[in-house]
Amino acid sequence: MMKFNRIFILLIVLLLIQKICNSQDLTIKFTDTGKSFKYKLPSNKYSDSIFITKTLHEFLLPLYSKGYLSASIDSFYFDSTLIRAYGIMGSQYRWMRFRVDSISQFWFNNFGIKIPRNEDKIINPERFTRLANTITKKLEDSGYPFAKVKLDSVKIGRDEVSAILRLDKESKILIDTLYIKGDTRINYKHIMALLSLKKGELYSESKIKLIDQKLKQQPYLSIIKPTEVEFLSHTARVYCYLNNKIASRFSGLAGFYNDKKDGKIKLNGNLNLLLVNAMKNGEKINFLWNAPGKGVQNLDIESDWPYIFASQMGVTGSFTLYKHDSTYITINPKVSISFFSQNRGRFLLNLDYKKTSFSAINLAQESRYSNTSALLYGIGYEFNSLNGFVLPSQGLYFKSSLNTGTRKLNQSNKSNSNLIEGEIFARGYIPLYENRLILSLISNSKIKGIYNSKVSMKLYENEMYRIGGMETIRGFNQEEILSQAYSIASAEVHLRISEGSGFYLFADKGFVKVYESVKNNDAWPLGLGIGLNLVTKSGLFNLSYALGDGFGQSMSLKDAKVHFGISTVF
C-alpha cells in the first residue's frame, strides 16, 4: 500500500513538472517607466505571432481602464518557452473638464438620464462606453432609434483631457402600421396586443427585438422569416411573416373492466382535447378526463383567454372534479385575471374555491376524510422566455402563486381555520451543443397548511395533493402518493436527432411530506429513467421507462414503470 502511495505521488509531481516545463513565460517591459510584468501562459498556444499580438493587446486593456490611454507594445520576440515584449506605458490621463452642452442636458433631464461628474477622475474608456450605451438604449426605446452620443471639442494636454458630451437624437419615429404577411388566421387586434404595439406610439427597439421571441411561443403560429422594419421619414412600418400552424390536439384511450366490489362492468381510460386558437383570438381550451380504474375519475377543464378586447388583460379559468369511488368527491373551480407585462410575463389575481364531500361508511374513515370547503384569494406571476411551445431548446418558464383564505369544516361546529397554499414551478432549457444536446432543469414545489390559534387542526386525506407519475416524479404510479407538501428537482439531458424528436435521460429527486395512516412522514424518493420523444406530422408520441426508489418500492426492474402519451394534431 505504501509503495502504491509513493508511485501515485510521484506521478502527480511529474505531471506538475511537465506542465510547468511546457508553459511559456511572458514578460512585458515598459521602457519609459522601467516597470515589468510577468505572466505564465499555457504552452504551444502562443507560438504564432498573430496569437501573441492578440494576447498582448488583451494585457493592455487593464491599463487602458486605469487611464493609460497611450500604452502600447512596440516590439516582441518569442521562442517555445519565452515571450518578451517591450512597450511604452505613457501618461495616466484624467478629465480636466467633462461637461454636457445645454441642449443635450435638457434632453438628458427629460429622459431621466443622469450624467455623473468626471472632473479630475481617471479616464476609463469602458465606463464611457457603458454610459453611451445606456443613453442610446434609453433613446432607442423612447422614439429615437438613430440617436448617437459623441465627444466634441476634445482637447488633449500632457496628462489631461477636456471634452463636451453631445447628443444627436436624429428624427423622432412613431409606429405606423403592422403588416402581417402569410396565411395565418388570427385577429389583427390580438396580434397588436400580443406584441404590445399601438399605432402612433413611440418606436421602441426593445419591443421590436421581442417580436419574434413572442411569436415563437405561440403554438398556432409559424414564422416564415424574421420580422422586418421599414423606416420612413418620421414613422416605422413593421412586417411580420406568419403562417398558420396546427396546434389543437386530441388523444384518447378507453376500455371496460369488471369491478370486483360490486360485480359491475365499468369504463376506464383517458381523453384529452386541447383546442388552440379556434376562435382566432389565441385562446386555449383544454378538456381532460381520466379514469385509471378502482372507482377513480378525474375531470379537468381549463381555459386561457389572453388580451381580451385587445387589451393587456386576460382571463384564465379551470374546473376540476375528482371522484374516489363512492368515498368522496372534490370540486375545485378557479378563475384568475391576468395583467401582461412587456417582458413576456404576467401578473395574476386569483380566486380559488375548493369543496370536498364524503360519505362515512365506518368510524375509521371519519378520521381520514372530512367534508370541507375553502375560499382562497391570492396573487401569482408567470414568465415565459422559451423558444418553442411543444419541445423548446432554450429559455425559462416560471410560475408561482400564493393563495390564502378560510377553510370550513362543514360537518361539525369546530372553529374555522386559515388555509394557505403556495406553488413555485420552474423549467429551464440550456443548449449544451447547438440544438442537439440540451440540458433541462425542473423545480416543482407545492405546500398547503392550516392554522387556528384556538384548536389544533389537520388536513384530511381528501384535501391532500396527489402526486406520482409523468407530471411530478416518475417511476411511481400515477397520483398514488398523498402529500401536504413536496419539492421535486429534475434534470433531463436530451439528445435531439431531428427537430423535436430524440431520446433523453432523466433523474427526479424529491422531498415529500407523505400522508400515511393519518400522519405525515418525510420521504426522499428518487426516480431514474430514459425516455423518447417522437414528433410526426400527425402528432406527438412520448414514452418513458422509469425506476423508482421510495414509498416501499425498490430500484428494481420488477417495479419499473412505463409512462406514455400519444396525441394527434388537427
C-alpha positions in Angstrom: 0.0 0.0 0.0 2.9 2.4 0.9 4.5 1.6 -2.5 1.3 2.4 -4.3 1.0 5.8 -2.5 4.6 6.7 -3.4 4.0 5.9 -7.1 0.8 7.9 -7.1 2.5 11.0 -5.5 5.4 10.6 -8.0 3.1 10.6 -10.9 1.4 13.8 -9.7 4.8 15.5 -9.2 5.9 14.5 -12.7 2.7 15.9 -14.2 3.1 19.2 -12.4 6.7 19.4 -13.5 5.7 18.7 -17.1 3.0 21.4 -17.0 5.5 23.9 -15.6 8.1 23.0 -18.2 5.7 23.2 -21.1 4.4 26.7 -20.0 5.6 29.9 -21.6 6.8 33.0 -19.6 5.5 36.3 -20.8 7.4 39.4 -19.8 6.2 42.9 -20.7 8.7 45.8 -20.0 7.7 49.4 -20.4 10.9 51.4 -21.3 9.6 54.8 -20.2 8.8 53.8 -16.6 11.1 50.8 -16.2 8.1 48.7 -14.9 7.9 45.0 -15.9 5.0 42.5 -15.7 5.5 38.7 -15.7 2.8 36.1 -16.6 2.6 32.3 -17.1 0.9 31.2 -20.3 -0.2 27.7 -21.5 2.3 26.0 -23.8 2.0 25.7 -27.6 -0.9 28.1 -27.8 1.1 31.2 -28.3 3.7 30.1 -30.8 2.2 32.2 -33.6 2.8 36.0 -33.9 -0.9 36.7 -34.6 -1.9 35.0 -31.3 0.8 36.8 -29.4 -0.3 40.2 -30.8 -3.8 39.5 -29.7 -2.7 38.3 -26.3 -0.5 41.4 -25.7 -3.5 43.6 -26.6 -5.6 41.8 -24.0 -2.9 42.5 -21.4 -3.1 46.2 -22.3 -6.8 46.5 -21.6 -6.5 46.8 -17.8 -4.0 49.7 -18.4 -6.5 51.5 -20.6 -9.2 51.2 -17.9 -6.7 52.9 -15.5 -6.2 55.9 -17.7 -3.1 54.8 -19.6 -4.7 55.5 -23.0 -1.4 55.7 -24.9 0.0 52.4 -23.6 1.4 50.4 -26.5 3.7 47.4 -27.4 6.5 48.4 -29.8 8.2 45.0 -30.3 8.4 41.4 -29.1 10.3 38.2 -29.7 9.5 34.6 -28.6 10.5 31.0 -28.6 9.0 27.8 -27.2 9.5 28.9 -23.6 9.6 32.7 -23.5 7.8 35.7 -24.8 9.4 39.1 -24.2 7.7 42.3 -25.2 8.7 46.0 -25.0 6.5 49.0 -25.0 5.6 52.4 -23.6 3.1 52.9 -20.7 2.7 56.6 -21.3 0.9 59.1 -19.0 -2.2 58.4 -16.9 -4.9 60.7 -18.3 -7.5 62.4 -16.2 -10.6 64.5 -17.1 -9.7 68.2 -16.6 -13.2 69.2 -17.9 -16.1 67.0 -18.9 -19.4 68.8 -19.4 -22.6 68.4 -21.4 -23.8 71.1 -23.7 -27.1 72.8 -22.7 -29.3 71.3 -25.4 -28.1 67.8 -24.7 -28.5 68.4 -20.9 -32.2 69.4 -21.5 -32.9 66.1 -23.2 -31.0 64.0 -20.7 -33.1 65.6 -17.9 -36.2 64.9 -20.0 -35.4 61.2 -20.3 -34.3 60.8 -16.7 -30.6 60.3 -17.6 -28.1 61.4 -15.0 -24.6 62.2 -16.2 -22.0 61.7 -13.5 -19.4 64.3 -12.7 -16.0 63.3 -14.1 -13.7 66.2 -13.4 -10.3 65.1 -12.0 -11.2 61.5 -12.4 -9.1 58.9 -14.2 -10.4 58.4 -17.8 -11.9 54.9 -18.2 -13.0 54.1 -21.8 -15.1 51.2 -20.6 -17.1 53.5 -18.3 -17.7 55.9 -21.1 -18.8 53.1 -23.4 -21.3 51.9 -20.8 -22.6 55.5 -20.3 -23.0 55.9 -24.1 -24.8 52.5 -24.4 -27.2 53.4 -21.5 -28.0 56.7 -23.2 -28.6 55.3 -26.7 -30.7 52.4 -25.3 -32.9 54.8 -23.4 -33.5 56.9 -26.5 -34.0 53.9 -28.8 -36.9 52.8 -26.5 -38.2 56.4 -26.5 -38.8 57.0 -30.2 -35.2 57.8 -31.3 -33.7 54.6 -32.8 -30.9 56.5 -34.6 -29.7 58.5 -31.6 -25.9 58.9 -31.2 -23.6 60.1 -28.4 -20.3 61.6 -29.2 -17.4 63.7 -27.6 -16.9 67.1 -29.1 -14.3 69.8 -28.7 -11.8 67.3 -27.4 -8.5 68.9 -26.1 -5.6 66.7 -25.0 -2.9 68.1 -22.7 0.1 66.5 -21.2 -1.9 64.2 -19.0 -5.4 65.9 -19.0 -8.3 65.8 -21.4 -11.2 68.2 -21.9 -14.4 67.3 -23.9 -18.0 68.2 -24.3 -20.7 65.4 -24.4 -23.2 65.9 -27.2 -26.4 64.1 -28.0 -27.6 63.8 -31.6 -31.2 62.5 -31.4 -32.0 62.4 -35.1 -35.7 62.2 -36.1 -38.5 61.1 -33.7 -40.0 57.8 -35.0 -43.6 56.7 -34.4 -45.1 53.2 -35.1 -47.2 53.4 -38.3 -48.7 50.1 -39.2 -48.2 46.4 -38.5 -48.4 44.3 -41.7 -48.9 40.6 -41.5 -47.8 38.5 -44.5 -48.8 34.9 -44.9 -51.8 32.6 -44.5 -52.2 33.0 -40.7 -55.7 33.1 -39.3 -55.6 35.4 -36.3 -57.4 38.5 -35.2 -55.3 41.6 -36.1 -56.1 43.4 -32.8 -55.0 40.3 -30.9 -51.6 40.3 -32.6 -51.1 44.0 -31.9 -51.9 43.4 -28.2 -49.7 40.3 -28.1 -46.7 42.4 -29.4 -47.6 45.4 -27.2 -47.8 47.6 -30.3 -50.1 50.6 -30.9 -50.4 52.8 -34.0 -48.9 56.2 -33.3 -46.9 55.2 -30.2 -43.2 56.0 -29.9 -40.9 53.5 -31.5 -39.2 51.1 -29.0 -36.2 49.0 -30.1 -36.7 46.6 -27.1 -40.3 45.9 -28.2 -39.2 45.2 -31.8 -36.4 42.8 -30.6 -39.0 40.8 -28.6 -41.5 40.4 -31.5 -40.0 37.1 -33.0 -39.5 35.6 -29.5 -43.1 36.3 -28.6 -44.4 34.9 -31.9 -42.3 31.7 -31.5 -44.0 31.0 -28.2 -47.4 30.9 -29.9 -48.3 27.3 -30.8 -50.6 28.4 -33.6 -48.1 30.5 -35.5 -45.2 29.6 -37.7 -42.6 32.2 -38.6 -41.7 32.3 -42.3 -38.8 34.7 -41.9 -37.7 37.3 -39.2 -39.6 40.5 -38.6 -38.6 43.5 -40.7 -38.9 47.2 -40.0 -39.2 49.8 -42.7 -38.2 53.4 -41.6 -39.9 56.3 -43.3 -39.1 60.0 -42.5 -40.9 60.0 -39.2 -42.7 56.6 -39.0 -41.8 52.9 -38.9 -43.7 50.0 -40.6 -43.4 46.6 -39.0 -43.7 43.5 -41.2 -44.4 40.0 -39.7 -44.3 36.9 -41.9 -46.5 34.3 -40.4 -48.3 31.1 -41.5 -51.0 29.2 -39.6 -49.8 26.2 -37.6 -51.9 23.3 -36.5 -51.8 23.2 -32.7 -55.1 21.6 -31.4 -54.6 18.1 -30.2 -56.6 15.0 -29.3 -55.6 11.8 -27.5 -57.8 9.1 -26.1 -57.9 5.6 -24.8 -61.0 3.8 -23.4 -61.8 0.4 -22.1 -64.0 -1.6 -19.7 -63.2 -3.6 -16.6 -65.1 -5.7 -14.1 -65.3 -4.1 -10.7 -64.8 -6.8 -8.1 -66.5 -4.9 -5.4 -70.0 -4.7 -7.0 -69.5 -7.0 -10.0 -70.5 -4.3 -12.5 -68.8 -3.5 -15.8 -67.2 0.0 -15.6 -65.5 2.3 -18.0 -61.9 3.4 -17.7 -59.3 5.2 -19.9 -58.5 8.9 -20.6 -59.4 11.6 -23.1 -57.5 14.8 -23.7 -58.8 17.5 -26.1 -56.8 20.7 -26.5 -58.3 23.5 -28.7 -55.9 26.3 -29.6 -56.9 29.5 -31.5 -60.3 28.0 -32.5 -61.9 31.5 -32.4 -58.8 33.3 -33.8 -58.1 35.1 -30.6 -55.1 33.0 -29.4 -57.3 31.2 -26.7 -56.7 27.7 -25.3 -59.3 25.4 -24.1 -58.3 22.0 -22.6 -60.6 19.1 -21.7 -59.1 16.2 -19.8 -60.9 13.1 -18.5 -59.0 10.3 -16.7 -60.4 7.1 -15.2 -57.5 4.8 -14.3 -59.8 2.3 -12.6 -60.6 1.4 -8.9 -63.5 3.8 -9.0 -61.3 6.9 -9.6 -62.4 9.5 -12.1 -60.8 12.9 -12.7 -62.2 15.7 -14.9 -60.2 18.9 -15.7 -61.4 21.7 -17.8 -59.1 24.7 -18.4 -59.3 27.8 -20.5 -56.9 30.7 -21.1 -58.2 33.9 -22.9 -55.4 36.4 -23.3 -55.6 40.0 -24.4 -59.3 40.4 -24.1 -60.7 43.3 -26.2 -57.2 43.9 -27.5 -56.1 45.0 -24.0 -53.2 43.9 -21.9 -55.6 41.9 -19.7 -56.7 38.3 -19.9 -58.8 35.7 -18.0 -57.9 32.1 -17.1 -60.3 29.6 -15.5 -60.4 26.0 -14.6 -62.8 23.4 -13.1 -61.6 20.2 -11.5 -63.8 17.3 -10.4 -62.2 14.3 -8.7 -64.2 11.3 -7.6 -62.8 8.5 -5.5 -65.3 5.6 -5.9 -68.2 6.2 -3.5 -65.9 7.5 -0.7 -65.6 11.2 -1.6 -65.9 13.7 -4.4 -63.9 17.0 -4.7 -64.7 20.0 -6.9 -62.3 22.9 -7.4 -63.3 25.9 -9.7 -60.7 28.6 -10.2 -60.6 32.0 -12.0 -57.7 34.4 -12.5 -57.4 37.9 -14.0 -54.1 38.3 -15.7 -52.2 41.5 -16.5 -49.5 41.2 -19.1 -46.1 43.0 -18.9 -43.8 43.8 -21.9 -41.1 41.4 -20.8 -43.1 38.2 -21.6 -44.5 37.9 -18.1 -47.9 38.4 -16.5 -49.3 39.0 -13.0 -52.4 37.2 -11.8 -55.2 37.9 -9.3 -56.6 34.5 -8.2 -59.9 33.3 -6.8 -59.9 29.6 -5.8 -62.8 27.6 -4.3 -62.5 24.1 -3.0 -65.1 21.7 -1.7 -64.8 18.1 -0.8 -67.6 15.8 0.4 -67.5 12.2 1.6 -70.0 9.5 2.8 -68.9 7.9 6.0 -69.1 4.1 6.0 -67.3 3.4 9.3 -65.6 5.3 12.1 -62.1 4.6 10.7 -62.9 6.6 7.6 -64.1 9.5 9.6 -60.6 10.0 10.9 -59.2 10.0 7.3 -61.8 12.0 5.4 -64.0 15.1 6.1 -66.4 17.5 4.5 -64.6 20.7 4.0 -64.8 23.9 1.9 -62.4 26.8 1.3 -62.5 30.1 -0.5 -59.0 31.5 -1.3 -57.7 34.7 -2.7 -54.2 35.3 -3.9 -51.7 36.5 -6.4 -49.5 34.8 -9.0 -46.8 35.5 -11.6 -45.8 33.8 -14.8 -42.8 34.3 -17.0 -42.1 32.6 -20.3 -38.9 33.0 -22.5 -39.0 29.5 -24.0 -38.2 29.4 -27.8 -41.0 26.9 -28.5 -44.3 25.6 -27.2 -44.0 21.8 -27.7 -40.3 20.9 -27.3 -38.3 24.0 -26.6 -34.5 24.0 -26.7 -33.7 27.3 -24.8 -35.2 29.6 -22.3 -37.1 29.6 -19.0 -40.7 29.1 -17.9 -41.5 30.2 -14.3 -44.8 30.1 -12.4 -45.7 31.0 -8.8 -48.7 31.6 -6.7 -49.7 32.3 -3.1 -53.3 32.0 -2.0 -54.9 32.2 1.4 -58.4 32.2 2.8 -60.8 30.5 5.2 -61.3 26.7 5.4 -64.5 25.4 6.9 -65.3 22.0 8.4 -68.9 21.6 7.3 -69.9 18.5 9.3 -69.2 20.0 12.8 -69.2 23.2 14.8 -65.5 23.3 15.0 -63.8 26.6 14.5 -62.8 27.6 11.1 -59.1 27.8 10.2 -56.9 29.8 7.9 -55.7 27.9 4.8 -52.6 28.9 2.8 -51.3 27.4 -0.4 -48.1 28.2 -2.2 -46.6 27.0 -5.5 -43.4 27.5 -7.4 -42.6 25.8 -10.7 -39.6 26.5 -13.0 -38.4 24.8 -16.1 -35.2 25.9 -17.9 -33.5 24.7 -21.1 -29.8 25.1 -21.7 -28.3 24.1 -25.1 -25.0 22.2 -24.5 -24.2 21.6 -28.1 -26.1 23.6 -30.7 -29.7 22.4 -30.6 -28.8 18.7 -30.5 -27.7 18.2 -26.8 -29.9 20.0 -24.4 -30.0 20.2 -20.6 -33.4 20.7 -18.9 -33.7 21.6 -15.2 -37.0 21.5 -13.4 -38.1 22.5 -10.0 -41.7 21.8 -8.8 -42.8 22.7 -5.3 -46.2 23.0 -3.5 -47.2 23.4 0.1 -50.5 23.5 1.9 -51.0 24.4 5.5 -53.7 25.4 8.0 -53.7 27.4 11.2 -56.0 28.0 14.1 -54.9 29.8 17.2 -57.6 28.2 19.4 -57.6 24.5 18.5 -55.3 22.0 16.7 -56.4 21.4 13.1 -55.2 19.0 10.4 -55.7 18.3 6.7 -57.6 15.2 5.7 -56.8 12.7 3.0 -59.3 14.1 0.6 -57.6 17.6 0.8 -54.1 16.3 0.0 -52.1 16.7 -3.2 -51.9 13.6 -5.3 -48.5 13.1 -6.9 -46.6 10.5 -8.8 -46.2 9.7 -12.5 -45.4 11.8 -15.6 -46.1 15.3 -14.2 -44.3 15.0 -10.9 -42.0 12.1 -10.0 -41.5 9.3 -12.5 -41.1 5.7 -11.5 -44.2 5.6 -9.4 -47.9 5.0 -10.1 -49.9 8.0 -11.3 -51.2 10.1 -8.4 -50.8 7.3 -5.9 -48.9 9.4 -3.3 -50.8 11.7 -0.9 -48.9 14.7 0.3 -49.3 18.0 2.2 -46.1 19.5 0.8 -43.5 18.4 -1.7 -40.5 19.7 -3.6 -39.1 17.9 -6.6 -36.0 18.7 -8.6 -35.5 17.1 -12.0 -32.7 17.0 -14.6 -33.0 15.8 -18.1 -30.4 15.5 -20.9 -32.0 15.5 -24.3 -30.3 14.2 -27.5 -32.4 15.6 -30.4 -32.0 13.5 -33.6 -34.3 15.7 -35.6 -36.4 18.8 -34.9 -38.1 17.9 -31.6 -37.6 14.1 -31.8 -35.0 12.3 -29.8 -34.0 10.4 -26.6 -33.5 11.8 -23.1 -32.2 10.6 -19.7 -33.8 11.9 -16.6 -33.5 11.9 -12.8 -36.2 13.1 -10.3 -35.3 13.7 -6.7 -37.9 14.9 -4.3 -38.7 15.8 -0.7 -42.3 14.7 0.1 -44.3 15.1 3.2 -46.2 11.8 2.8 -49.7 11.3 4.3 -49.8 7.7 5.6 -52.1 6.2 8.3 -53.5 9.6 9.4 -50.0 11.1 9.9 -47.3 12.8 7.9 -43.9 11.2 7.3 -40.9 12.7 5.4 -39.6 10.8 2.3 -36.9 11.4 -0.2 -38.0 9.5 -3.3 -35.8 9.1 -6.4 -36.8 8.4 -10.0 -34.4 7.4 -12.8 -35.0 6.5 -16.4 -34.9 7.0 -20.1 -37.4 8.5 -22.5 -38.3 9.0 -26.1 -40.0 12.0 -27.9 -41.2 11.4 -31.4 -42.7 14.3 -33.4 -44.6 13.3 -36.6 -46.9 15.2 -39.0 -49.9 13.7 -37.2 -48.8 14.3 -33.6 -46.5 13.7 -30.7 -45.5 10.4 -29.1 -43.9 10.3 -25.7 -42.6 7.2 -23.9 -40.5 6.9 -20.7 -39.2 3.9 -18.8 -38.6 4.7 -15.1 -37.4 3.1 -11.9 -38.4 4.5 -8.6 -36.9 4.2 -5.1 -39.1 5.1 -2.1 -42.5 4.6 -0.6 -41.7 0.9 0.0 -40.6 0.5 -3.6 -37.0 -0.5 -4.6 -34.9 0.4 -7.6 -35.6 -2.9 -9.4 -36.8 -3.9 -12.8 -39.9 -5.7 -11.4 -41.1 -2.3 -10.1 -40.3 -0.4 -13.3 -43.0 2.0 -14.6 -43.7 2.8 -18.3 -45.3 6.2 -18.9 -46.5 7.0 -22.4 -48.7 9.5 -24.2 -50.0 9.9 -27.7 -51.6 12.9 -29.2 -52.7 13.8 -32.7 -52.9 17.4 -34.1 -55.8 18.8 -36.1 
